[in-house]
Protein backbone atom coordinates (compact mmCIF):
# COMPACT_ATOMS: atom_id res chain seq x y z
CA UNK A 1 0.00 0.00 0.00
CA UNK A 2 2.99 2.30 0.48
CA UNK A 3 4.62 1.55 -2.88
CA UNK A 4 5.31 4.96 -4.54
CA UNK A 5 5.29 3.38 -8.01
CA UNK A 6 1.93 1.56 -7.76
CA UNK A 7 -0.64 4.24 -8.65
CA UNK A 8 0.54 7.50 -7.21
CA UNK A 9 -2.29 9.99 -6.58
CA UNK A 10 -2.31 10.81 -10.29
CA UNK A 11 -5.97 9.87 -10.62
CA UNK A 12 -6.86 11.79 -7.46
CA UNK A 13 -4.84 14.79 -8.65
CA UNK A 14 -6.54 14.66 -12.05
CA UNK A 15 -9.97 14.51 -10.40
CA UNK A 16 -9.12 17.41 -8.07
CA UNK A 17 -7.70 19.54 -10.90
CA UNK A 18 -10.64 18.74 -13.19
CA UNK A 19 -13.23 19.53 -10.54
CA UNK A 20 -11.37 22.73 -9.62
CA UNK A 21 -11.30 23.84 -13.27
CA UNK A 22 -15.01 23.06 -13.70
CA UNK A 23 -15.95 24.87 -10.48
CA UNK A 24 -13.76 27.85 -11.42
CA UNK A 25 -15.34 28.05 -14.88
CA UNK A 26 -18.85 27.86 -13.40
CA UNK A 27 -18.02 30.53 -10.80
CA UNK A 28 -16.52 32.82 -13.46
CA UNK A 29 -19.53 32.22 -15.73
CA UNK A 30 -22.00 33.05 -12.92
CA UNK A 31 -19.90 36.03 -11.77
CA UNK A 32 -19.67 37.55 -15.28
CA UNK A 33 -23.33 36.75 -15.98
CA UNK A 34 -24.45 38.54 -12.80
CA UNK A 35 -22.02 41.42 -13.39
CA UNK A 36 -23.17 41.93 -16.99
CA UNK A 37 -26.81 41.54 -15.92
CA UNK A 38 -26.45 44.19 -13.21
CA UNK A 39 -24.64 46.56 -15.58
Secondary structure, 3 states (H helix, E strand, C coil): CCCCCCCCCHHHHHHHHHHHHHHHHHHHHHHHHHHHHHC
